[in-house]
Amino acid sequence: MNKHEGFKAIRSLDYVILLCDDLAGMKAFYERLFSFQIEEDFPERMTFFRVGTLFLGLRRRGRAYDGPNVPLASASIQISFRVPPADVDLAYDRLVELGQEVIEPPTNQDWTHRTLFFRDPENNIIEVFADIHPRETLAEPSGAHLMVD
């Protein structure tokens, strides 16, 4: 057995970086809405927020391998943040207070999550969710959470 396992050695996700066209606008959005602690800030290039044990990075698009901008009508990633159940509704209230468009208001899903969906300024989908008890899910499950061969 090779003592260097490469990808098999991965034990956690350390950070996620969102590529941005408007770094200042994205930074202002995440600071204003989430109040995440800024871990590192390199103006005009990159900002890292601490989110629990993970870092959320915002990096200005510009490297040759970044590729073209995502069309405005298309999302490039979905980010999910877990909160206690009552906080899904509190997050929704905050979005309404700030005039932020909501894709889907707080909803009890049939996979035992209460969810809230909205977008950041660059059209990435943000989900705020909480684990809920199965009795709180939809009355008639859709089966969307089931794996099909």
PyMOL commands that set and color helices and strands:
alter all, ss='L'
color gray80, all
select helices_A, chain A and resi 6-9+23-34+64-66+85-97+134-136
alter helices_A, ss='H'
color red, helices_A
select strands_A, chain A and resi 15-20+37-42+46-51+54-60+78-82+102-108+113-119+125-131
alter strands_A, ss='S'
color yellow, strands_A
deselect
rebuild
show_as cartoon
